[in-house]
Amino acid sequence: MASTEQATAPRIKKSFKKQMYRGIEINDLIEMKLPNVVKLLGSRQRRRYARGMQKKYDTLLKKVQKSIINCPEGEKPKGVKTHLRNAIVLPQMVGGLIEVYRGNSFVPVEIKCDMIGCYLGEFAMTYKPVTHGKLGVGATKSSKFTSTT
């Protein structure tokens, strides 16, 4: 009896997590004007935009939007190379691919909705983290004479 009830019951569709930033969906954020989006950012980012946005950041935003629009459906957009590590991620950049310079090479960063309000430099480390305490030749003066067997 229970198996027939399960078979006749309508299937519940899985609801996927909606991409939101501070309670507003990403699609709505993309359509919002920049001054309204800036009000949702943190205080450091709000102050940055209050002091004025330079042309180079606007150019980066336009290049990213252009690469997203020109991308075929179902594929990743072409990467936009930049040295602007202090550029703030905006909702219009979501879905884009930005290659951030880290001092010797470009690191590809795929922009997701969780990254809104962060700086691009946070996603491209400029140094290699130090690993401490590895045993081996050169670790200490006495390790030159120890056998590894």
C-alpha positions in Angstrom: 0.0 0.0 0.0 2.8 2.4 0.9 4.6 1.7 -2.4 1.4 2.7 -4.4 1.1 5.9 -2.5 4.7 6.8 -3.2 4.2 6.1 -6.9 1.1 8.2 -7.2 2.4 11.1 -5.2 3.8 14.0 -7.3 7.6 14.3 -7.4 9.0 17.2 -5.6 11.5 19.1 -7.7 14.9 19.9 -6.2 15.3 23.6 -5.6 18.8 24.8 -6.3 20.4 27.4 -4.0 19.7 30.9 -5.4 22.7 33.1 -5.8 22.2 36.0 -3.5 24.3 38.9 -2.1 23.0 40.4 1.1 19.5 39.1 0.5 19.2 40.3 -3.1 19.4 37.9 -6.1 22.3 38.3 -8.5 20.0 39.0 -11.5 18.5 41.9 -9.7 21.9 43.2 -8.6 23.2 43.2 -12.2 20.2 45.3 -13.3 20.7 47.8 -10.4 22.7 51.0 -11.0 26.1 51.3 -9.5 25.3 53.8 -6.7 22.6 51.4 -5.4 25.0 48.4 -5.5 27.7 50.4 -3.7 25.3 50.9 -0.8 25.3 47.2 -0.2 29.1 46.8 -0.1 31.2 47.1 3.1 32.4 50.4 4.5 35.9 50.2 3.0 34.5 49.6 -0.5 31.8 52.3 -0.1 34.5 54.8 0.9 36.6 53.8 -2.2 33.7 54.5 -4.6 32.7 57.7 -2.7 36.2 59.1 -3.4 35.7 58.5 -7.1 36.2 55.7 -9.6 39.1 56.0 -12.0 38.8 55.3 -15.7 40.9 52.1 -15.6 38.4 50.3 -13.3 35.6 51.3 -15.6 37.5 50.0 -18.6 38.1 46.7 -16.8 34.4 46.3 -16.1 33.5 47.0 -19.7 36.0 44.4 -21.0 34.7 41.8 -18.6 31.1 42.5 -19.6 32.1 42.3 -23.3 33.8 38.9 -22.8 30.7 37.6 -21.0 28.4 38.8 -23.8 30.6 37.4 -26.6 30.9 34.0 -25.0 29.0 31.1 -26.6 26.3 29.5 -24.5 27.7 26.8 -22.1 31.4 27.8 -22.4 33.7 29.9 -20.2 34.3 33.4 -21.4 37.7 34.5 -22.6 40.0 35.8 -19.8 40.6 39.5 -19.4 44.2 40.2 -18.2 44.7 42.9 -15.6 47.3 44.3 -13.2 44.5 46.0 -11.1 44.7 43.8 -8.0 42.9 46.5 -6.0 39.8 46.4 -8.3 36.6 45.5 -6.4 34.4 42.7 -7.7 31.0 44.0 -8.8 27.9 42.0 -9.7 28.3 42.8 -13.4 31.6 40.7 -13.3 29.9 37.5 -12.0 30.5 34.7 -14.5 33.5 36.3 -16.1 37.1 35.1 -16.1 39.8 37.6 -15.0 43.5 36.9 -15.2 45.1 38.8 -12.2 48.8 39.5 -12.3 50.7 38.3 -9.3 54.2 39.6 -9.9 55.5 37.0 -12.3 52.5 35.4 -14.0 48.7 35.8 -14.5 46.4 33.7 -12.3 43.0 32.9 -13.9 40.1 33.8 -11.5 36.6 32.8 -12.3 34.3 35.3 -10.6 31.4 33.9 -8.5 28.7 35.6 -6.5 30.5 34.9 -3.2 33.3 37.2 -4.4 31.3 40.4 -4.7 32.8 43.2 -2.6 36.3 41.5 -2.5 39.4 42.8 -4.1 40.8 40.9 -7.1 44.2 40.6 -5.4 42.7 38.4 -2.7 42.4 35.6 -5.2 45.9 35.6 -6.6 48.6 35.1 -4.0 51.9 36.9 -4.6 53.9 34.5 -2.4 54.4 30.8 -1.8 53.4 29.9 1.7 56.3 28.6 3.8 56.3 24.9 4.9 58.2 24.5 8.1 59.8 21.4 9.7 60.7 19.2 6.7 63.5 16.8 7.5 66.3 16.4 5.0 69.7 17.4 4.0 70.3 21.0 4.8 67.5 21.2 7.4 70.1 21.3 10.3 73.9 21.0 10.5 73.7 17.5 11.9 71.3 16.2 9.2 74.1 16.0 6.7 75.5 13.0 8.5 72.2 11.1 9.2 71.2 8.1 7.1 67.7 7.9 5.7 67.5 4.1 6.0 
